[in-house]
Amino acid sequence: DAAFTVPRRPASDIRYRPALGGGALWDLGVYPLRAALDLLGSDPGPRLVGATARRDPSDAVDTAGTALLDGGDGLAL
């Protein structure tokens, strides 16, 4: 498991502005994804088994998400 959290920011924070690359996936999701590619290999790359994203109705961007990746050979993250 990998978890990254950011304390709730003011509504004007760039993390809540889609035009500025806001949202959990763009802001923090790249770090566990990069770690997964390093651990599972990137050629041909892991297979996405499932994923979720959560968006609070008051926000214009995703605020949380999960993914399950299968790297083959019994390895999954």
Secondary structure, 3 states (H helix, E strand, C coil): CCCCCCCCCCCCCHHHCHHHCCCHHHHHHHHHHHHHHHHHCCCCCCEEEEEEEECCCCCCCCCEEEEEEEEECCEEC
